[in-house]
Structures are given as C-alpha cells and as structure tokens.
Amino acid sequence: ETDSLRFYHLGSKWRRKVEHHGAKPAVDVFKDVLIV
C-alpha cells in the first residue's frame, strides 16, 4: 500500500497553501462538489 500526506498551511490564503505528497493526485474538496 501507498500512503499520502496533505499539509494545510494556516493563514488568510490557506487554500493556495495546500501541499499534497503521495501516490494519487489530491481531490480539491472546495472545487469538486457532490450533492447527495
């Protein structure tokens, strides 16, 4: 198995400061909306 890490940098522009390191590309939960 392969794990991944996501780092959220705190501050006023935190959405631009998200780093993802791992096997799969990250899903942006703020752009991709799922309505159930």
C-alpha positions as CSV (number, residue, x, y, z in Angstrom):
1,E,0.0,0.0,0.0
2,T,1.0,3.6,-0.5
3,D,0.0,6.4,1.7
4,S,-0.2,10.1,1.0
5,L,0.1,13.3,3.1
6,R,-1.7,16.6,2.8
7,F,-0.4,19.7,4.6
8,Y,-2.6,22.7,5.2
9,H,-0.7,25.9,5.9
10,L,-2.7,28.2,8.2
11,G,-3.3,31.9,7.4
12,S,-5.5,34.1,5.3
13,K,-4.7,32.3,1.9
14,W,-4.6,28.7,3.2
15,R,-6.5,27.3,0.2
16,R,-3.5,28.2,-2.0
17,K,-1.1,26.7,0.5
18,V,-2.2,23.1,0.5
19,E,0.6,20.6,-0.3
20,H,-0.1,17.0,-1.3
21,H,2.5,14.3,-1.4
22,G,1.6,10.8,-2.3
23,A,0.6,8.2,-4.8
24,K,-2.6,9.8,-6.2
25,P,-3.5,13.4,-7.1
26,A,-5.5,15.2,-4.5
27,V,-9.2,15.9,-4.9
28,D,-10.0,19.6,-4.2
29,V,-13.0,19.4,-1.9
30,F,-13.7,23.1,-2.4
31,K,-13.9,22.8,-6.3
32,D,-15.4,19.3,-6.6
33,V,-18.9,19.4,-5.1
34,L,-21.0,16.3,-4.5
35,I,-24.6,16.8,-3.7
36,V,-26.4,13.8,-2.2
